[in-house]
């Protein structure tokens, strides 16, 4: 099944609006929802958030586009509200954080496997192993600070174990810049992947910057600061895959196509009936917006939008576990480091990155401190000890 | 050493701004809109409450073996899930409790204690009790064929109700006495909840569990008594420290 972006018209822009009740609907259940529904909600908030960010920057740089940008921005903001308000209030910032890392892992793993360009696929695998480690660090924090089991959130889809250690992820800014795809020859999927990942990483950075200070525990505060810093590196990395030479309207068109692609990917596999209806409606909104921007693009740039976006959507994101792929990547590539836009073995890492890292970690590493000796166990790391203690007490009473 | 009872530059009250505060009051009065009775907000909240979906559900037992059959027979249908839900609540609370005492152990090293305050050994003993109760509840839930790693609705609600406790305890700025205030809230809730869990176990005909839970409650009563005593002594010690040597104690 695919979607024809030329034929589909969606809901016209002027007919798109939401009431407060529609924007602030009933949240999903933290306990009963499938982890991938939470993952989809998180991703789509990131996609909407990136869209809003881009449309604002575009308005600051393009006088002639200010009006159409303002019109689209208003509904995008309402859509983001609708999506983000699906999170329930009983889901703590740390629990939501676990969901954020699950998005980064499973989404990136899917993208890395489907990416047709070998260099881009390598870049996605590189980022994947870093986010994979973040989940482990946050899981340790959740266990040790709040007495919680991260698997209640990740639901056995995702391994909770170290990846590329967070403390060695800190690099010199010039070792985070990658080579962009060639806009003339890149596969449409490569473009959609880059736009999707930069959106996901950017919102993750912003989320950690927002919730980090809400914690009282000094290690939690430092850990959020540390991982937010890596997310900034990841934004730099994925953003640099997008060629700066693309015109503003090209970028806008690709943003809209990314929204259509991701909502459509959510719709096809959603198991939550009410949220499935939301994805369906949002897809129709986005198709209407894409139509609007397509016409704008074609009238102003005097070329066919099909030169930039595909006529038919490629295969959707697969919302499933990618355990085997991730384990194999871990085995093969955990020791890779970045040197400029290239990937090298740890021993060849540039001095500039090592110096940056030493300076950051000179007073200790929060990500190491939080997970010192941590091994995830069903029911938390305390579970085996608690069981032994209870049994020995029972024996002493008998 | 300064403590949380010291007076200082607190700016939160209106008396801090004798010149600007009256103007702020005047501004609010001048900007006052027509009087409303608040019914619209109440209606909005009650509509949402009627339309809301539950926090979540209790997972069905993974297997119906041994005691699970007995308890299901005694409690019939839905009531069995009430028992599993509440066992899950206690399990999560005891697990959090073990972590709370870990944090307080750190605070007891970082901040001064007082005569009659907690010793490291006493805190460790309670921490072990909490852990042991967590272990006990794991085996009870398993005996019923249920999954002790699941977060039940009551476990989730209890964690949300007591969210402020780990937040206060983990804050490096809170001293040992302030942390004990957090433990007091936790131990009060814990005692009351063990009592109701014993009643549920009795209804379920789980005599062995009743005996184990009564033993756990005894330990929890001891914890509560200790925390109350430490706090009382802590406040008395702070008062003593504030009093000048020639100032007599106030009469009650």
HADDOCK unambig.tbl for C-alpha pairs under 7 A between the chains (distance, minus, plus):
assign (segid A and resid 26 and name CA) (segid B and resid 52 and name CA) 6.54 0.50 0.50
assign (segid A and resid 29 and name CA) (segid B and resid 55 and name CA) 5.71 0.50 0.50
assign (segid A and resid 29 and name CA) (segid B and resid 56 and name CA) 5.62 0.50 0.50
assign (segid A and resid 31 and name CA) (segid B and resid 56 and name CA) 5.25 0.50 0.50
assign (segid A and resid 32 and name CA) (segid B and resid 56 and name CA) 5.62 0.50 0.50
assign (segid A and resid 32 and name CA) (segid B and resid 57 and name CA) 6.66 0.50 0.50
assign (segid A and resid 90 and name CA) (segid B and resid 160 and name CA) 6.45 0.50 0.50
assign (segid A and resid 144 and name CA) (segid B and resid 99 and name CA) 6.67 0.50 0.50
assign (segid A and resid 145 and name CA) (segid B and resid 99 and name CA) 6.77 0.50 0.50
assign (segid A and resid 146 and name CA) (segid B and resid 96 and name CA) 6.29 0.50 0.50
assign (segid A and resid 146 and name CA) (segid B and resid 166 and name CA) 6.93 0.50 0.50
assign (segid A and resid 147 and name CA) (segid B and resid 95 and name CA) 5.83 0.50 0.50
assign (segid A and resid 147 and name CA) (segid B and resid 96 and name CA) 4.61 0.50 0.50
assign (segid A and resid 147 and name CA) (segid B and resid 99 and name CA) 6.24 0.50 0.50
assign (segid A and resid 152 and name CA) (segid B and resid 150 and name CA) 6.76 0.50 0.50
assign (segid A and resid 152 and name CA) (segid B and resid 151 and name CA) 6.74 0.50 0.50
assign (segid A and resid 216 and name CA) (segid B and resid 167 and name CA) 5.77 0.50 0.50
assign (segid A and resid 216 and name CA) (segid B and resid 170 and name CA) 5.81 0.50 0.50
assign (segid A and resid 216 and name CA) (segid B and resid 171 and name CA) 4.52 0.50 0.50
assign (segid A and resid 217 and name CA) (segid B and resid 170 and name CA) 4.71 0.50 0.50
assign (segid A and resid 217 and name CA) (segid B and resid 171 and name CA) 5.32 0.50 0.50
assign (segid A and resid 217 and name CA) (segid B and resid 172 and name CA) 7.00 0.50 0.50
assign (segid A and resid 378 and name CA) (segid B and resid 149 and name CA) 6.18 0.50 0.50
assign (segid A and resid 379 and name CA) (segid B and resid 149 and name CA) 4.56 0.50 0.50
assign (segid A and resid 383 and name CA) (segid B and resid 135 and name CA) 6.90 0.50 0.50
assign (segid A and resid 386 and name CA) (segid B and resid 131 and name CA) 4.98 0.50 0.50
assign (segid A and resid 386 and name CA) (segid B and resid 132 and name CA) 5.18 0.50 0.50
assign (segid A and resid 386 and name CA) (segid B and resid 134 and name CA) 6.01 0.50 0.50
assign (segid A and resid 386 and name CA) (segid B and resid 135 and name CA) 4.27 0.50 0.50
assign (segid A and resid 387 and name CA) (segid B and resid 135 and name CA) 4.09 0.50 0.50
assign (segid A and resid 387 and name CA) (segid B and resid 136 and name CA) 6.86 0.50 0.50
assign (segid A and resid 389 and name CA) (segid B and resid 132 and name CA) 5.26 0.50 0.50
assign (segid A and resid 389 and name CA) (segid B and resid 135 and name CA) 6.91 0.50 0.50
assign (segid A and resid 390 and name CA) (segid B and resid 132 and name CA) 4.52 0.50 0.50
assign (segid A and resid 390 and name CA) (segid B and resid 133 and name CA) 6.75 0.50 0.50
assign (segid A and resid 390 and name CA) (segid B and resid 135 and name CA) 5.11 0.50 0.50
assign (segid A and resid 390 and name CA) (segid B and resid 136 and name CA) 5.35 0.50 0.50
